[in-house]
Amino acid sequence: MSIRKLQVGDTAPNFKAYTQDNQMTELYELLDSGNKVFLIFYPKDSTPGCTQQLCGVRDTYKEFRKRGVRVLGVNHGDSVTHKKFIQKNSFPFDIIVDKDKRIIKDYGCEKKFFKNMVVKRGVFLIKEDKTIEYIFWGQQDNQKVLDILDKNN
C-alpha cells in the first residue's frame, strides 16, 4: 500500500482529535472560522530536538497570531505527557493527541527507523480554503514561515 505524499496546493486532510486538555478540535472548523493553521508534527515530547523546535514556535507565537494563524502541535503521545511538555516550556498553543497515528499517517509524517515506524518531523501551513500553502520537512525556520504569510496576504 503506497502512501500519497501531500504537496503544496493539495487539500489538507481534515481531522477531529482531542488536545492535551481533552478539548475536541476539528481542523476544518478552525479554518472555517477564518484562521490559517500551522501544524507541527514532531517525534516525541520533551526530547532535545523537539523541545528546541517547539520553543522556537513559542518564541514567535505572537507573530503567528498577529497574522491570523492558529498553531497546533501533533504527536502520538498522550494528554498527560503533552500537558507536562506544554507546562514545562510555557507553550501557548495546543498539542493534538494522535495515539493511533491516524493524522500522522494522513499527512505522511511517518518514517521507518530501523525496524520501527516513527514520527517524521514536518510542518504544514494550511490556508482558510483548506489548501496546503507550505510544507517543510525537518526543523522549520519560523521566520521563513512568517515571511511566506506576509508575502501571500
Rosetta blueprint (number, residue, H / E / L):
1 M L
2 S L
3 I L
4 R L
5 K L
6 L L
7 Q L
8 V L
9 G L
10 D L
11 T E
12 A L
13 P L
14 N L
15 F L
16 K E
17 A E
18 Y E
19 T E
20 Q L
21 D L
22 N L
23 Q L
24 M E
25 T E
26 E E
27 L H
28 Y H
29 E H
30 L H
31 L H
32 D H
33 S L
34 G L
35 N L
36 K E
37 V E
38 F E
39 L E
40 I E
41 F E
42 Y L
43 P L
44 K L
45 D L
46 S L
47 T L
48 P H
49 G H
50 C H
51 T H
52 Q H
53 Q H
54 L H
55 C H
56 G H
57 V H
58 R H
59 D H
60 T H
61 Y H
62 K H
63 E H
64 F H
65 R H
66 K H
67 R L
68 G L
69 V E
70 R E
71 V E
72 L E
73 G E
74 V E
75 N E
76 H L
77 G L
78 D L
79 S H
80 V H
81 T H
82 H H
83 K H
84 K H
85 F H
86 I H
87 Q H
88 K H
89 N H
90 S L
91 F L
92 P L
93 F L
94 D E
95 I E
96 I E
97 V E
98 D L
99 K L
100 D L
101 K L
102 R H
103 I H
104 I H
105 K H
106 D H
107 Y L
108 G L
109 C L
110 E E
111 K E
112 K E
113 F E
114 F L
115 K L
116 N E
117 M E
118 V E
119 V E
120 K L
121 R L
122 G E
123 V E
124 F E
125 L E
126 I E
127 K L
128 E L
129 D L
130 K L
131 T E
132 I E
133 E E
134 Y E
135 I E
136 F E
137 W E
138 G L
139 Q L
140 Q L
141 D L
142 N H
143 Q H
144 K H
145 V H
146 L H
147 D H
148 I H
149 L H
150 D H
151 K H
152 N H
153 N L
